[in-house]
C-alpha cells in the first residue's frame, strides 16, 4: 500500500528540523511516468544563512534499516565548520524510497532500481558537482553505483561498513543467512521489529534510549517496514539473483575510480567484516583507511566519522586532480589483476595501479635487505644458530641463501605476489629467517605480530592486517583455525596428512621450497614498496600495525651497522625479537638464545653465555625484561660462561630505556662490553643512544626524567611544548628545558600506520612546516613526554596521556617515580593522577620489597618514606603485588589503567588487582 512522504517528528536528538525537506522526483525504471516524494536532510539553507561559498555537496546514503538520521552528525558539523570559516560542504542525506520518511510505494526495489532512484533524486534536486558520495551498509553500494555513473560530477567517495563483492563459494554472514531463512524473513523484518532492534544493538558504546527511539521513528508499524524486508531479500547471494549483475557492474566500476577515497570501518561488525574492507582496499588501493578498533556496524554512532570526513576534505580542492593524503599502494596480488574487463573482480592493470599511486620501481642506490645474504651465498660459514629447547641448530650462509631462494620461488609458484600480505607465526630461528627473507624477496609484505600480544591482541592484529597467507607453526595454525584468522595456511613444519587437513593447511614450507627449487625468483621490489607490518606492543592501547618500506628497513640496517660498527665477523646474540632477524641483513652470523620469545623473563644468564660461546658473538641485544632475569640468574654462571661473556664488546638494551643500576649490573657480567640503552619505538627502532658512561655522567645533571642520549646519525629530535591543559600544542623546537611531546625524524622512520589514517594524521600533526623547511625529512609525534637539555640530550619523562594536570599546571610522572624508587622498600613505582582535570592530585602506586600480598593503602611508615623522597605532593600511596605492564617488554607500566584503578580504590571501592 502506498503512503506519502512526511517530515520527521520534531524533538529527535541531534536533528535540526530545518534541515528536513520533501522533494518531488520524476521516477525512472519501475516508476517511469510517476512522481515519487522523497524526504531528505539538506543543509543548503543553513549554509546560505552563514553566507559561506559552498565547496561541494556530500551526498549521504543510509543503509538498512536506518534512515537519514544516521547522518545528523556530519550535517551539524559541516554547518559548524562553515561558521568557523572552514570550507562549507553542503550535506544532502536521503531517505531512500520505502525507508525513513520517504514515500512507501509498495513496490519491490532491487539494486538496479535503487541506483536509478538515487540518480533521479539528484537530477530532480538539480545537484551539480563537485559531489562526494558517502554511504553505509546498502547505502554504500548504492552511493557507489551513483559514483560510477556520474564521473563528471564525482569528486570523491567515502564509505562506512559496506561491501561491493562477496567471494564465490563463501556463505554470506550468519546473521544475514538467518534473516533470509524461509519463514524468518518476513517475520523478522516486517511483521516484527526483530531485524531493526538487532541492528540497534550493534554499537559500542550502546546507543542511548532516545537515539534508539529516533531510529525507530519511521518504522512504528509493519506496513512501514516492507522496505527493511525488501533490502534483506535483495542480497545477491549468487549469480542467479536479480541484483547480482548490477552488483558486479558496480564492483568493476569501483576498481576504475581514480578519485580520492576514504574508508572508515568498525571491525566488530558481524556482517561487514574485515573481509569486505580488504576487498575495497584492493579495488581502491589509493584510499585513506581507518579501522576504529572496538567499533561495530553502526560506526557512525560510535566514532567521530564526521570530523574525519571533514578533515579529509579540508584543504583539498575538490576534483580529480586533488588527492588527499593517502596510504601508499598496497599492490596486493598486483600481477594477478590484469583481468578481462568483464571479469567478476575487474581490477585495473598493474601499470595503471602504479601510475595512479606513484609506486616506484627504480632501485637507484638502494641496497636491499637481502644483499648481505646474497653476498655470502657461497659461504659455508655459520649464518644462524638456534639454541631453542636446549638444542643447537646451525645453518650456513650457503644453506640459508639456497633455502630462501627456493622458498621465494616456491611462494611465487603457489600464488604469492608482490603486495600480498603474509603473516609469520613462527618463533625466531632459521625457519623464520628463511621465510621472512623469501617473502621480502618476492615483494610480499610480511606481517609480524609476536606472541607477546596475547591471543586477543594477535587476533586483532591478524584480522586487522587481513593477510593473504599465513606461515605458521602448529600452535599458530591451530589458533588461526579456531579463531578464523584469514589467509591460505602454510605449515612451517611437515605435518601428518590428518593434522594438515584439520588445520586447513594447504602446503608445508618444505613443499613450497621443493616447488621452487631451480626456478627463477621474480623481479625484486623497489625501495618505495611496502615490505613489512610490525605491531606495537599494545602498551598504550590496541597494538598498531606499523608499515615499513624496503628502503626504510634498509636504512634501519645501515644506521645500526654504522652505529655499532658491525662487520661480517661481529656476530650477534639476539634476545629481542625485532633484532633477531637482522643478522643476515647485516651480513653477520646471529644466535637466538634458549628462551620463550613471548616471555622475555625466561632468558637466563647461562642461556646468553651459551649463545655467545656458540656464535663467538661480540654484540648482544636484549630487552629490559630479559635483562632483569639475566642479572637475577647470574649466580649460575660457570667459569666457562664468564669467559665467553668477556668476549662481548657491545651490549644493547632495546625496547625501553633502563637505569644506571641495571646497566651497571649487566656490565659486570660483560666487563669488556660497552653497554648501550637506545631510545626508540616500533615506529622508529633507533632514535637516540646513550652508554653507561653517558648515563652516569647525566646523573649529576639537574634534569628530570631518564636520559636516553643524543640522536644517532642523521636522526633529529625536537619537542612540542605542553600548554596549560597538558596538550602538546607548541611548535616543535630544540629549545632546552621545555617539557612537551618528543617529535622525531629519521631515514628509517616508518611509512605509516596500517589502516589507521586518523592516527597517522595525529602522529604528523603540525609537522608539515618542518618537512617543508628540511626537504626529504619526515616527522613523527611519538606520544612520549620529555625535554632536551643544553647539550642536545633527550630526557624522557613519561607519555603525553599520562600528564597530570594539576591546579598549578601539568606535571610529568617520571621525576617523582625515580625519587620514589630510591626508597629501600620500593621495587618499582608509578605516579598517576586522580580527580577532575586541572585539579588532579598525584598518587604513588608501588611494588614493594618483599612483594605485597594484596593491593591496599600503604602502611604509615612506607607512606611517610615515599612522601619524603619526592618534592611532588602525593595525595596517597598505594601498594600492589605487581604493576600492570605490557607483555612484550614487561616494563612499560600502564599508567592510564592504574589511574582509573586508583580513582576507584580511593573512592571506596573494594581494593583489587589493577
HELIX and SHEET records of a PDB file:
HELIX    1   1 UNK A   17  UNK A   19  5                                   3    
HELIX    2   2 UNK A   29  UNK A   31  5                                   3    
HELIX    3   3 UNK A   44  UNK A   50  1                                   7    
HELIX    4   4 UNK A   68  UNK A   71  5                                   4    
HELIX    5   5 UNK A   72  UNK A   83  1                                  12    
HELIX    6   6 UNK A  111  UNK A  125  1                                  15    
HELIX    7   7 UNK A  138  UNK A  149  1                                  12    
HELIX    8   8 UNK A  174  UNK A  180  1                                   7    
HELIX    9   9 UNK A  185  UNK A  186  1                                   2    
HELIX   10  10 UNK A  187  UNK A  191  3                                   5    
HELIX   11  11 UNK A  194  UNK A  199  1                                   6    
HELIX   12  12 UNK A  209  UNK A  216  1                                   8    
HELIX   13  13 UNK A  217  UNK A  219  5                                   3    
HELIX   14  14 UNK A  222  UNK A  224  5                                   3    
HELIX   15  15 UNK A  226  UNK A  233  1                                   8    
HELIX   16  16 UNK A  244  UNK A  254  1                                  11    
HELIX   17  17 UNK A  274  UNK A  283  1                                  10    
HELIX   18  18 UNK A  299  UNK A  302  1                                   4    
HELIX   19  19 UNK A  305  UNK A  313  1                                   9    
HELIX   20  20 UNK A  334  UNK A  337  5                                   4    
HELIX   21  21 UNK A  350  UNK A  357  1                                   8    
HELIX   22  22 UNK A  371  UNK A  375  1                                   5    
HELIX   23  23 UNK A  388  UNK A  390  5                                   3    
HELIX   24  24 UNK A  397  UNK A  413  1                                  17    
HELIX   25  25 UNK A  430  UNK A  442  1                                  13    
HELIX   26  26 UNK A  451  UNK A  453  5                                   3    
HELIX   27  27 UNK A  454  UNK A  465  1                                  12    
HELIX   28  28 UNK A  474  UNK A  482  1                                   9    
HELIX   29  29 UNK A  497  UNK A  503  1                                   7    
HELIX   30  30 UNK A  509  UNK A  516  1                                   8    
HELIX   31  31 UNK A  550  UNK A  564  1                                  15    
HELIX   32  32 UNK A  577  UNK A  579  5                                   3    
HELIX   33  33 UNK A  583  UNK A  586  1                                   4    
HELIX   34  34 UNK A  600  UNK A  602  5                                   3    
HELIX   35  35 UNK A  605  UNK A  615  1                                  11    
HELIX   36  36 UNK A  624  UNK A  632  1                                   9    
HELIX   37  37 UNK A  634  UNK A  636  5                                   3    
HELIX   38  38 UNK A  639  UNK A  645  1                                   7    
HELIX   39  39 UNK A  660  UNK A  669  1                                  10    
HELIX   40  40 UNK A  692  UNK A  698  1                                   7    
HELIX   41  41 UNK A  757  UNK A  763  1                                   7    
HELIX   42  42 UNK A  768  UNK A  773  1                                   6    
HELIX   43  43 UNK A  800  UNK A  802  5                                   3    
HELIX   44  44 UNK A  814  UNK A  820  1                                   7    
HELIX   45  45 UNK A  860  UNK A  869  1                                  10    
HELIX   46  46 UNK A  895  UNK A  906  1                                  12    
SHEET    1   A 8 UNK A  20  UNK A  26  0                                        
SHEET    2   A 8 UNK A  35  UNK A  42 -1                                        
SHEET    3   A 8 UNK A  88  UNK A  94 -1                                        
SHEET    4   A 8 UNK A  54  UNK A  61  1                                        
SHEET    5   A 8 UNK A 131  UNK A 135  1                                        
SHEET    6   A 8 UNK A 154  UNK A 159  1                                        
SHEET    7   A 8 UNK A 260  UNK A 265  1                                        
SHEET    8   A 8 UNK A 288  UNK A 291  1                                        
SHEET    1   B 7 UNK A 393  UNK A 396  0                                        
SHEET    2   B 7 UNK A 382  UNK A 386 -1                                        
SHEET    3   B 7 UNK A 590  UNK A 592  1                                        
SHEET    4   B 7 UNK A 572  UNK A 575  1                                        
SHEET    5   B 7 UNK A 619  UNK A 622  1                                        
SHEET    6   B 7 UNK A 650  UNK A 653  1                                        
SHEET    7   B 7 UNK A 674  UNK A 676  1                                        
SHEET    1   C 8 UNK A 505  UNK A 508  0                                        
SHEET    2   C 8 UNK A 488  UNK A 491  1                                        
SHEET    3   C 8 UNK A 469  UNK A 472  1                                        
SHEET    4   C 8 UNK A 421  UNK A 425  1                                        
SHEET    5   C 8 UNK A 445  UNK A 448  1                                        
SHEET    6   C 8 UNK A 530  UNK A 535  1                                        
SHEET    7   C 8 UNK A 545  UNK A 549 -1                                        
SHEET    8   C 8 UNK A 752  UNK A 753 -1                                        
SHEET    1   D 7 UNK A 679  UNK A 681  0                                        
SHEET    2   D 7 UNK A 684  UNK A 689 -1                                        
SHEET    3   D 7 UNK A 706  UNK A 711 -1                                        
SHEET    4   D 7 UNK A 794  UNK A 799 -1                                        
SHEET    5   D 7 UNK A 779  UNK A 788 -1                                        
SHEET    6   D 7 UNK A 740  UNK A 745 -1                                        
SHEET    7   D 7 UNK A 716  UNK A 721 -1                                        
SHEET    1   E 2 UNK A 804  UNK A 806  0                                        
SHEET    2   E 2 UNK A 809  UNK A 811 -1                                        
SHEET    1   F 4 UNK A 826  UNK A 834  0                                        
SHEET    2   F 4 UNK A 841  UNK A 848 -1                                        
SHEET    3   F 4 UNK A 876  UNK A 879  1                                        
SHEET    4   F 4 UNK A 856  UNK A 857 -1                                        
END                                                                             
